[in-house]
Amino acid sequence: MILNGKRVMIYSWILDSGGAGRGAWQGGVIYEFMRWCRENGSFPSITMGASAGGYAAADVATGTEQTVMKGWTHWGKEDVPQNLRTSRSTGIGGFRVHLRTSIHYVMDEAELSGVFQENSGKKLLVFTTRARRRDLKPFRSVDRLRFFLKSATRKLPKALKYLPENYTEDPVIFATNLPEELCSEYVRPLTRENYHAVIEASCLVPLAMGMPLLPEDLKQGSFAGDHGSVFLDGGFALKMPMRLFNEDPRFKGLGSWASADKTIIFCCDPDGLLWESSARLRCLNAWPDVAEAMRKNRLFIISPDHKVEAGFLCVDHATTMRTFGRGREQALRLLHSESIRRFFGL
């Protein structure tokens, strides 16, 4: 990018999904990276992710690491303003109540102003999954159970995974500052009006976190494919977007618009494996474009260098903060490493 006659490096961050547990590790890492990158003129102008990674991307898009700290220091605690508490009479379950309350508490007016300031160069992309039965019948409790089982068996060998076939699962990506010509059924604007609901939808694993969201909950126009559909965890359809952005005609325009000179992927997989979706059927590490970007020092992958203590649905505050703290410690080691200095050209 050329700005005032000078070449400016554009950075993007891809934030992986990892539930509340690895999300806390990721939060600790990006807290330190945000502070360091802002001080060194390499703060990302493009952030994206699904599920906990979409929430983390929204944190980064506020422009201050204090948003990250605000979220994780209150995760698992009840000391949020009374007017933001969500009634448990909704029947959506304790974790979902906690998630929804957290999103509204962390992304308050000051944070929204940081995300939606008039800066067309800032891009936040949150991935969701639009799921519908092939027979177009309404989603029922049995459908939610099937998606829960699909998530629960995702780490098993392919022969043992539960992969129901009577559903259509489409990635639907919501983005800030989205040009009108890129808007489609699969690429939609992320606005102040749908912001909290989109983040919530991106995080939702059915059954474990209650009911999925309906299209009208996301305050969008009507699309034919929305009929009979629900919106849920973005990782079901998309975690790592590189191949999709390059090869899928529905998203190639978005991929060009959200391209960057250099990208860091905060990968919650302990082996640094870039799974295209949470089903773990396609790993992108050896995909030619990814391998080339790493060889040319345009892509850097950060994954846990230790066993992450917190579990997927962890809401224990002490465990969360230990996990967050170990993420910060890993980040500080990395920021003093030769590999990071080389990546940023220092």
FILUMRO-325972 format. One record per residue (C-alpha): residue in three letters; x, y, z. Coordinates in Angstrom, 1 decimal. Layout:
BEGIN
<ALA; <X; Y; Z>>,
...
% end
This chain:
BEGIN
<MET; <0.0; 0.0; 0.0>>,
<ILE; <1.2; 3.5; -0.9>>,
<LEU; <0.4; 6.2; 1.6>>,
<ASN; <1.7; 9.8; 1.1>>,
<GLY; <4.1; 8.5; -1.4>>,
<LYS; <5.6; 5.9; 0.9>>,
<ARG; <5.3; 2.2; 0.9>>,
<VAL; <3.3; 1.0; 4.0>>,
<MET; <3.3; -2.6; 5.1>>,
<ILE; <-0.2; -4.1; 5.6>>,
<TYR; <-0.5; -6.8; 8.4>>,
<SER; <-3.3; -9.1; 9.0>>,
<TRP; <-4.0; -11.5; 11.9>>,
<ILE; <-6.1; -14.7; 11.7>>,
<LEU; <-7.4; -15.8; 15.1>>,
<ASP; <-8.1; -19.5; 15.5>>,
<SER; <-11.1; -20.9; 17.3>>,
<GLY; <-10.4; -22.8; 20.5>>,
<GLY; <-13.2; -22.5; 22.9>>,
<ALA; <-12.9; -20.7; 26.2>>,
<GLY; <-9.8; -22.6; 27.2>>,
<ARG; <-7.4; -22.1; 24.3>>,
<GLY; <-9.2; -18.8; 23.7>>,
<ALA; <-7.7; -17.7; 27.1>>,
<TRP; <-4.2; -18.7; 25.9>>,
<GLN; <-4.7; -16.9; 22.6>>,
<GLY; <-5.9; -13.8; 24.6>>,
<GLY; <-2.7; -13.7; 26.6>>,
<VAL; <-0.6; -14.0; 23.4>>,
<ILE; <-2.4; -11.3; 21.5>>,
<TYR; <-2.5; -9.0; 24.5>>,
<GLU; <1.3; -8.7; 24.4>>,
<PHE; <1.5; -8.7; 20.6>>,
<MET; <-1.0; -5.9; 20.3>>,
<ARG; <1.0; -3.7; 22.7>>,
<TRP; <4.3; -4.5; 21.0>>,
<CYS; <3.0; -4.1; 17.4>>,
<ARG; <1.3; -0.8; 18.1>>,
<GLU; <4.6; 0.5; 19.6>>,
<ASN; <6.5; -0.8; 16.6>>,
<GLY; <4.2; 0.4; 13.9>>,
<SER; <3.1; -3.0; 12.8>>,
<PHE; <-0.4; -3.2; 14.2>>,
<PRO; <-2.8; -5.2; 12.0>>,
<SER; <-5.3; -3.4; 10.0>>,
<ILE; <-7.1; -6.6; 9.1>>,
<THR; <-8.3; -9.2; 11.6>>,
<MET; <-10.5; -12.2; 11.2>>,
<GLY; <-11.6; -15.5; 12.8>>,
<ALA; <-14.3; -17.9; 13.8>>,
<SER; <-15.8; -18.7; 17.2>>,
<ALA; <-13.4; -17.7; 20.0>>,
<GLY; <-11.1; -16.5; 17.2>>,
<GLY; <-13.9; -14.2; 15.9>>,
<TYR; <-14.3; -12.7; 19.4>>,
<ALA; <-10.6; -12.3; 19.6>>,
<ALA; <-10.5; -10.6; 16.2>>,
<ALA; <-13.1; -8.2; 17.4>>,
<ASP; <-10.9; -7.4; 20.5>>,
<VAL; <-8.0; -6.6; 18.2>>,
<ALA; <-10.1; -4.4; 16.0>>,
<THR; <-10.8; -2.0; 18.9>>,
<GLY; <-7.2; -1.0; 18.6>>,
<THR; <-6.3; -1.4; 22.3>>,
<GLU; <-5.1; -4.4; 24.2>>,
<GLN; <-7.1; -3.2; 27.2>>,
<THR; <-10.2; -4.7; 25.5>>,
<VAL; <-8.5; -8.1; 25.7>>,
<MET; <-7.6; -7.6; 29.4>>,
<LYS; <-11.2; -6.3; 30.1>>,
<GLY; <-12.7; -9.5; 28.7>>,
<TRP; <-10.5; -12.2; 30.2>>,
<THR; <-10.2; -10.6; 33.7>>,
<HIS; <-14.0; -10.8; 33.9>>,
<TRP; <-14.4; -14.2; 32.3>>,
<GLY; <-15.8; -16.5; 35.0>>,
<LYS; <-16.7; -13.6; 37.3>>,
<GLU; <-20.1; -12.1; 38.1>>,
<ASP; <-19.1; -8.5; 38.7>>,
<VAL; <-20.5; -7.0; 35.6>>,
<PRO; <-23.2; -4.2; 35.7>>,
<GLN; <-26.6; -5.5; 36.6>>,
<ASN; <-28.2; -4.0; 33.5>>,
<LEU; <-26.0; -6.3; 31.3>>,
<ARG; <-26.9; -9.5; 33.1>>,
<THR; <-28.9; -11.9; 30.9>>,
<SER; <-31.8; -13.6; 32.7>>,
<ARG; <-31.4; -17.3; 33.2>>,
<SER; <-35.1; -17.7; 32.7>>,
<THR; <-34.4; -17.7; 29.0>>,
<GLY; <-33.5; -21.4; 29.2>>,
<ILE; <-30.3; -21.0; 27.1>>,
<GLY; <-28.0; -22.4; 29.8>>,
<GLY; <-25.3; -21.0; 32.0>>,
<PHE; <-22.4; -20.9; 29.5>>,
<ARG; <-24.5; -19.2; 26.9>>,
<VAL; <-25.7; -16.6; 29.4>>,
<HIS; <-22.1; -16.1; 30.4>>,
<LEU; <-21.0; -15.7; 26.7>>,
<ARG; <-23.8; -13.3; 25.8>>,
<THR; <-23.2; -11.2; 28.9>>,
<SER; <-19.4; -11.1; 28.2>>,
<ILE; <-19.9; -10.0; 24.6>>,
<HIS; <-22.1; -7.1; 25.6>>,
<TYR; <-20.0; -6.1; 28.6>>,
<VAL; <-16.6; -6.2; 26.8>>,
<MET; <-17.9; -4.6; 23.5>>,
<ASP; <-19.5; -1.6; 25.1>>,
<GLU; <-19.8; 1.8; 23.5>>,
<ALA; <-16.1; 2.7; 23.8>>,
<GLU; <-15.0; -0.5; 22.1>>,
<LEU; <-17.7; -0.1; 19.4>>,
<SER; <-16.3; 3.3; 18.7>>,
<GLY; <-12.9; 1.8; 18.2>>,
<VAL; <-14.2; -0.7; 15.8>>,
<PHE; <-16.5; 1.5; 13.8>>,
<GLN; <-14.4; 4.6; 13.6>>,
<GLU; <-14.2; 6.2; 10.1>>,
<ASN; <-11.2; 4.3; 8.8>>,
<SER; <-11.9; 2.4; 5.6>>,
<GLY; <-8.5; 0.7; 5.9>>,
<LYS; <-9.6; -1.2; 9.1>>,
<LYS; <-11.2; -4.6; 8.3>>,
<LEU; <-12.8; -7.0; 10.7>>,
<LEU; <-14.1; -10.3; 9.4>>,
<VAL; <-16.1; -12.6; 11.6>>,
<PHE; <-16.9; -16.1; 10.3>>,
<THR; <-20.3; -17.8; 10.9>>,
<THR; <-21.8; -21.0; 9.6>>,
<ARG; <-25.3; -21.0; 8.1>>,
<ALA; <-26.7; -24.5; 8.5>>,
<ARG; <-30.0; -25.9; 7.1>>,
<ARG; <-31.6; -29.2; 6.6>>,
<ARG; <-31.5; -30.4; 2.9>>,
<ASP; <-35.3; -31.0; 3.2>>,
<LEU; <-35.7; -27.4; 4.4>>,
<LYS; <-37.6; -28.5; 7.5>>,
<PRO; <-37.1; -26.3; 10.6>>,
<PHE; <-34.1; -27.0; 12.8>>,
<ARG; <-35.2; -29.2; 15.8>>,
<SER; <-33.6; -30.5; 18.9>>,
<VAL; <-32.3; -33.6; 17.1>>,
<ASP; <-30.5; -31.4; 14.6>>,
<ARG; <-28.8; -29.5; 17.4>>,
<LEU; <-27.7; -32.8; 18.9>>,
<ARG; <-26.2; -33.9; 15.6>>,
<PHE; <-24.1; -30.8; 15.3>>,
<PHE; <-23.0; -31.2; 18.9>>,
<LEU; <-21.9; -34.8; 18.2>>,
<LYS; <-20.1; -33.5; 15.1>>,
<SER; <-18.2; -31.1; 17.2>>,
<ALA; <-17.6; -33.6; 20.0>>,
<THR; <-16.0; -36.1; 17.6>>,
<ARG; <-14.0; -33.6; 15.5>>,
<LYS; <-10.6; -34.8; 16.9>>,
<LEU; <-11.2; -38.5; 16.2>>,
<PRO; <-9.9; -40.3; 13.1>>,
<LYS; <-12.0; -39.7; 10.1>>,
<ALA; <-13.6; -43.2; 10.3>>,
<LEU; <-14.9; -42.4; 13.8>>,
<LYS; <-16.0; -38.8; 13.2>>,
<TYR; <-19.7; -38.1; 13.2>>,
<LEU; <-20.4; -36.3; 9.9>>,
<PRO; <-24.1; -36.0; 9.2>>,
<GLU; <-24.9; -35.6; 5.5>>,
<ASN; <-28.4; -34.3; 5.4>>,
<TYR; <-27.3; -30.6; 6.0>>,
<THR; <-26.0; -27.8; 3.9>>,
<GLU; <-23.3; -25.8; 5.8>>,
<ASP; <-22.2; -22.5; 4.2>>,
<PRO; <-19.6; -20.1; 5.5>>,
<VAL; <-21.2; -16.6; 5.9>>,
<ILE; <-18.7; -13.9; 6.6>>,
<PHE; <-19.6; -10.6; 8.2>>,
<ALA; <-17.1; -7.7; 7.6>>,
<THR; <-16.8; -4.1; 8.6>>,
<ASN; <-16.3; -1.4; 5.9>>,
<LEU; <-17.4; -3.8; 3.3>>,
<PRO; <-17.7; -2.3; -0.2>>,
<GLU; <-21.2; -2.7; -1.6>>,
<GLU; <-20.0; -4.6; -4.6>>,
<LEU; <-18.7; -7.4; -2.4>>,
<CYS; <-22.0; -7.9; -0.5>>,
<SER; <-23.7; -11.1; -1.2>>,
<GLU; <-25.6; -14.0; 0.4>>,
<TYR; <-22.2; -15.3; 1.7>>,
<VAL; <-20.5; -11.9; 2.5>>,
<ARG; <-22.5; -9.5; 4.6>>,
<PRO; <-21.9; -6.2; 6.4>>,
<LEU; <-20.9; -6.2; 10.0>>,
<THR; <-22.6; -3.2; 11.6>>,
<ARG; <-23.3; -1.7; 15.0>>,
<GLU; <-26.7; -3.2; 14.8>>,
<ASN; <-25.7; -6.8; 14.3>>,
<TYR; <-22.3; -6.7; 15.9>>,
<HIS; <-23.0; -8.5; 19.2>>,
<ALA; <-25.3; -11.1; 17.6>>,
<VAL; <-22.8; -12.0; 14.9>>,
<ILE; <-20.0; -12.6; 17.5>>,
<GLU; <-22.4; -14.7; 19.6>>,
<ALA; <-23.5; -16.7; 16.5>>,
<SER; <-19.9; -17.4; 15.6>>,
<CYS; <-19.2; -18.9; 19.0>>,
<LEU; <-22.3; -21.2; 19.3>>,
<VAL; <-21.9; -24.9; 19.4>>,
<PRO; <-25.5; -26.2; 19.6>>,
<LEU; <-26.6; -28.1; 22.7>>,
<ALA; <-23.5; -27.2; 24.6>>,
<MET; <-24.4; -23.5; 24.2>>,
<GLY; <-28.1; -23.6; 23.6>>,
<MET; <-30.1; -22.6; 20.6>>,
<PRO; <-28.5; -21.3; 17.3>>,
<LEU; <-29.5; -17.9; 16.1>>,
<LEU; <-32.0; -17.3; 13.3>>,
<PRO; <-31.3; -15.1; 10.3>>,
<GLU; <-33.6; -12.4; 11.6>>,
<ASP; <-31.5; -12.3; 14.8>>,
<LEU; <-28.6; -11.0; 12.7>>,
<LYS; <-30.6; -8.1; 11.3>>,
<GLN; <-30.0; -8.9; 7.7>>,
<GLY; <-32.0; -8.7; 4.5>>,
<SER; <-33.8; -11.8; 3.3>>,
<PHE; <-31.8; -14.3; 1.2>>,
<ALA; <-33.3; -17.3; -0.4>>,
<GLY; <-30.7; -19.6; 1.2>>,
<ASP; <-31.7; -18.3; 4.7>>,
<HIS; <-35.0; -20.1; 4.6>>,
<GLY; <-35.1; -22.7; 7.3>>,
<SER; <-31.5; -22.0; 8.3>>,
<VAL; <-29.8; -21.2; 11.5>>,
<PHE; <-26.5; -19.5; 12.3>>,
<LEU; <-23.9; -21.1; 14.5>>,
<ASP; <-20.2; -21.6; 15.3>>,
<GLY; <-18.2; -20.3; 12.4>>,
<GLY; <-15.7; -23.2; 12.7>>,
<PHE; <-18.2; -25.7; 11.4>>,
<ALA; <-17.8; -24.3; 7.9>>,
<LEU; <-14.6; -22.2; 8.1>>,
<LYS; <-11.6; -21.8; 10.5>>,
<MET; <-8.7; -21.0; 8.1>>,
<PRO; <-9.8; -19.1; 5.0>>,
<MET; <-6.7; -19.2; 2.8>>,
<ARG; <-7.8; -21.8; 0.3>>,
<LEU; <-11.4; -20.6; 0.3>>,
<PHE; <-10.3; -17.0; -0.5>>,
<ASN; <-8.2; -18.2; -3.4>>,
<GLU; <-10.3; -20.9; -4.9>>,
<ASP; <-14.0; -20.4; -4.1>>,
<PRO; <-15.7; -17.9; -6.5>>,
<ARG; <-18.1; -16.8; -3.7>>,
<PHE; <-15.2; -15.4; -1.7>>,
<LYS; <-12.4; -14.6; -4.1>>,
<GLY; <-13.4; -10.9; -4.2>>,
<LEU; <-13.4; -10.8; -0.4>>,
<GLY; <-10.0; -12.5; -0.4>>,
<SER; <-8.5; -9.9; -2.6>>,
<TRP; <-10.0; -7.1; -0.6>>,
<ALA; <-8.7; -8.6; 2.7>>,
<SER; <-5.2; -9.5; 1.4>>,
<ALA; <-2.1; -8.3; 3.3>>,
<ASP; <1.6; -8.2; 2.8>>,
<LYS; <2.2; -10.3; 6.0>>,
<THR; <0.0; -12.4; 8.1>>,
<ILE; <0.3; -13.9; 11.6>>,
<ILE; <-1.9; -16.9; 12.4>>,
<PHE; <-2.6; -17.5; 16.1>>,
<CYS; <-3.3; -21.2; 15.9>>,
<CYS; <-4.9; -22.9; 18.9>>,
<ASP; <-3.8; -26.3; 17.7>>,
<PRO; <-0.9; -27.4; 19.9>>,
<ASP; <0.9; -28.8; 16.8>>,
<GLY; <0.3; -25.7; 14.7>>,
<LEU; <-2.0; -27.4; 12.3>>,
<LEU; <-4.2; -25.1; 10.2>>,
<TRP; <-7.5; -27.0; 9.9>>,
<GLU; <-9.8; -25.5; 7.3>>,
<SER; <-12.8; -26.3; 9.5>>,
<SER; <-13.4; -27.8; 12.9>>,
<ALA; <-14.2; -31.2; 11.3>>,
<ARG; <-10.4; -31.5; 10.7>>,
<LEU; <-10.8; -33.0; 7.3>>,
<ARG; <-8.4; -30.7; 5.4>>,
<CYS; <-5.1; -29.4; 6.8>>,
<LEU; <-3.6; -26.4; 5.0>>,
<ASN; <0.0; -26.4; 6.3>>,
<ALA; <1.2; -28.2; 3.2>>,
<TRP; <-1.1; -26.4; 0.7>>,
<PRO; <1.3; -24.7; -1.8>>,
<ASP; <0.2; -21.1; -1.1>>,
<VAL; <0.7; -21.5; 2.6>>,
<ALA; <4.0; -23.3; 2.2>>,
<GLU; <5.2; -20.6; -0.1>>,
<ALA; <4.1; -17.8; 2.1>>,
<MET; <6.0; -19.3; 5.0>>,
<ARG; <9.2; -19.8; 2.9>>,
<LYS; <9.0; -16.1; 1.8>>,
<ASN; <8.5; -14.9; 5.4>>,
<ARG; <5.0; -13.6; 4.7>>,
<LEU; <3.2; -15.9; 7.1>>,
<PHE; <4.0; -16.7; 10.7>>,
<ILE; <2.2; -19.4; 12.8>>,
<ILE; <2.0; -19.1; 16.6>>,
<SER; <0.6; -22.1; 18.5>>,
<PRO; <0.9; -23.1; 22.2>>,
<ASP; <4.3; -24.2; 23.3>>,
<HIS; <2.9; -25.9; 26.4>>,
<LYS; <-0.2; -27.9; 27.4>>,
<VAL; <-3.1; -25.4; 27.8>>,
<GLU; <-4.7; -25.9; 31.2>>,
<ALA; <-8.2; -24.5; 30.6>>,
<GLY; <-10.8; -26.7; 28.9>>,
<PHE; <-13.2; -25.9; 26.0>>,
<LEU; <-16.1; -24.6; 28.2>>,
<CYS; <-14.0; -23.4; 31.1>>,
<VAL; <-15.5; -20.6; 33.1>>,
<ASP; <-13.4; -21.0; 36.2>>,
<HIS; <-11.7; -17.6; 36.7>>,
<ALA; <-8.5; -18.8; 38.4>>,
<THR; <-7.9; -21.4; 35.7>>,
<THR; <-8.7; -18.9; 33.0>>,
<MET; <-6.2; -16.3; 34.3>>,
<ARG; <-3.4; -18.9; 34.7>>,
<THR; <-4.0; -19.9; 31.1>>,
<PHE; <-4.1; -16.2; 30.0>>,
<GLY; <-0.9; -15.5; 31.9>>,
<ARG; <1.0; -18.4; 30.3>>,
<GLY; <-0.1; -17.1; 26.9>>,
<ARG; <1.4; -13.7; 27.8>>,
<GLU; <4.7; -15.4; 28.9>>,
<GLN; <4.9; -17.3; 25.6>>,
<ALA; <4.3; -14.0; 23.7>>,
<LEU; <7.1; -12.2; 25.5>>,
<ARG; <9.5; -15.0; 24.7>>,
<LEU; <8.5; -14.9; 21.1>>,
<LEU; <8.8; -11.1; 20.9>>,
<HIS; <12.4; -11.4; 21.9>>,
<SER; <13.1; -14.2; 19.4>>,
<GLU; <15.1; -14.0; 16.2>>,
<SER; <12.2; -15.5; 14.2>>,
<ILE; <9.9; -12.6; 15.1>>,
<ARG; <12.5; -10.0; 14.4>>,
<ARG; <13.1; -11.6; 11.0>>,
<PHE; <9.4; -11.6; 10.3>>,
<PHE; <9.0; -7.9; 11.0>>,
<GLY; <12.3; -7.0; 9.3>>,
<LEU; <14.0; -5.8; 12.5>>,
% end
